[in-house]
Amino acid sequence: MITKTKEVFQQEALNRLIKLFQHSKTSKTDQKNKHRLEGFLHAGEYLGIITHEEGIDMLEQAHFEVFGESIKQKQARKDQYRTALNSDDLDFFDTPAIERLKNK
């Protein structure tokens, strides 16, 4: 019974994460559902259904499914963009975005 509960919980959490990321992909921030999802995951940890590491793994899995890159890859890409912007690196911006994305 515990195994089934864990599987059901993990699938529901993953579905909610994917939905949240898909929503954020359209540039809309859904703080209400983000906070509900955080509470849902914390409840799962508190009840011993999932571990913190399993929650992080689900987060990574959903992020990769929606965005096609890991959270670390996305952060590195954003850091590269910020660095280029702050240093007026025009060569970075001369490269079309589609080409920069291919090289990630």
Secondary structure, 3 states (H helix, E strand, C coil): CHHHHHHHHHHHHHHHHHHHHHHHHCCCCCHHHHHHHHHHHHHHHHCCCCCHHHHHHHHHHHHHHHHCCCHHHHHHHHHHHHHHHHCCCHHHHHCCHHHHHHCC
